């Protein structure tokens, strides 16, 4: 009888440990959401959060993809990080905001007041980082999509941001997508 209690207790203990480990693994594998990103920025401050995002590739990819998707929660996180970001993170966020223009141009333009560099975002080459050079037609088509998305914004309070962005898109078109060397 005593052996059965011990083995029963050991079984319960083992099951409890395994459940705990499985729970921790599930939490670690949970997707990095906009809510988790916002909490990270709140807890660490934008500078430390930007450093942490930059130094963790899966988190960096989640943030970049989230911002590029154009959801307002992610755009808010991106707005907080881009102002303090350096190097690769700043470039990835600029690229992500440029992609987000096609999803919600008004939301991106509205974040210009929060530190999103609209000139850089709107003039970002849509083919930057691709291995194959686009044809002129492909380039023009991509720029036209961005231009139409921005031109469709009708909110009066975004008129100045819209003008800035459309001028930057015009510069992008004129240069054929060649980015100036970064300083």
N, C-alpha and C positions, 0 to 999 in steps of 0.2 A: 504494500500500500504506500509506504514511504517513497519507494522508487518511482511510483506513478506520479506522486505529487511533485517530486523533483523534476522529472522529465516534463511534466505538464507546465511547471514554472519556467523551466528552461525553454520550452517551446513558445510560451507567451513572451518571455524576454527576447528571444530571437526574433519573433514576429514583430515586436515593438521596435527593435533596433532596425530591422529591415524596412519597416514602414517609415521610420524617421529618415533613413538614408534615401529612400525612394522619394520622400517629400522634398528633401533638400535638393536632390537631383532634378526634380520637376521644377522647383523654383529657379534653379540655375539655368535650366533650359527654357524658361519662360521667355517669350519675346520681349524685347526692349521696346516698351510702348511710349507714346508721347507723355503719358502720365508719369511713368518712371523717369523719363528724361527731365520733365519739369521738376520733379521732386529732387533729382540730383542737382539741378541748377540752384534750387532753393536752399538745399542743405549745404552745398559746397561753395556757392557763389559762382557767377559766370566764368571767371578766370580758371579756377580749379576744375570746374566741370568741363570746360573746354580742353584742358590738359588731359583729363581722364578720358574723354571721348577720343582725343587724338591718339592716345597710347593704347587703345583697346580696339583692334580692327573690327570685331563683330558689332560693337557699339557704334563705332564710326559709320559702318555701313548701314546700320539701322537708322541712325539720325539722318544721314544723307538721303536714304530712300524715303524716309518719312517726310522730310522737307520737300523733296522732289514731287511727292504725291499731292502736295498742295492743301492738305488738311490744316485747318486753322490752328489746331493744337500744336502740330509740328512746326508750323510757320512761326508761332510764338517762341518755341524752344530755339529754333534756328536764329531768330532775331536776337535772342539773348546771347547766343554763342558767337555769332559772326562778328560782333563788335569787338570782342576780345581775342578772337581766334587768330592764330598765326599760321603761316606756311600752308601745309597741305590741307589742314582743316578749313582754313579760310577759303581756299580754292574750291574744295568739295562743296562747301555750303553755298558759295557763289554759283557754282554749276547747278546745284540742287534748286536754288531759288529761280534760276533761269528756266529750268524745266517746269517748275511750279507755275510760272507765268501762264502756261497753256492750260492749266487746270483751274486756276482762280487768280486771274491777273489783278483784280481789284484788291484781293487780300494781300498779294505780294506788294503792290504799290502802297497800300496802307502802312506797311511795315517800314517804308522808307523813313518815316518819322521816328521809328524805333531803332534806327541805326543800320538798316539794311542798305548797302551801297548800290542804289538803283542804277547808277551809271555803269558800274562793273557787271551787275546782274543782267541788265538789258543788252549789254554789248558782248556778253559771253558767247564765244564761238560754240554753236551747238555740236560741232564735230571735234572739239578739242579733246585730245586724248585717244581718238580713234586711230587705228593703224592704217586704214586706207583713206586716202584723200577723196572727199566727195566731189562729184561733178559740180559744175557751176549751177546746173538745174536743181540738184539735190540741196545745195547750199541755199539757193534763192527760195526754194520751197520751204525749208525749215525757218528761214528768217521771216518769210511771209506769214507763216503760222503764228509766230510770236507777235509780229506786227498787228495782225488782225485781232488777236486776243487782247492786246493792250489798247488798241483803238476802240474796241467795243466797250471799254469801261466808261460809264456815264456819270459816275458820282462826282458832283461839283467840287467837293473837298479834296479830290484826288487829281484835279486838273493839272497842277504844277508837277506832280509826280509822273503823271501820264506824259506830259510834254518832255520831261527829262528822259523818260524811258524811250519814247519814240525817237528822240534825237540820238540816243545811244544806239538804237536799232539801225538808224540811218547810217551812223558811223560804221557799225558792223558790216552793213551791206557794202559801203564804199571801200572798206579795206579788204573785203573778201574773206573776212574771218581771221585775219592774222592778228594774234594777240600781241600787244606790246610786251617787251621783256618786263618781268616783275621786278620791283625794286626792293 
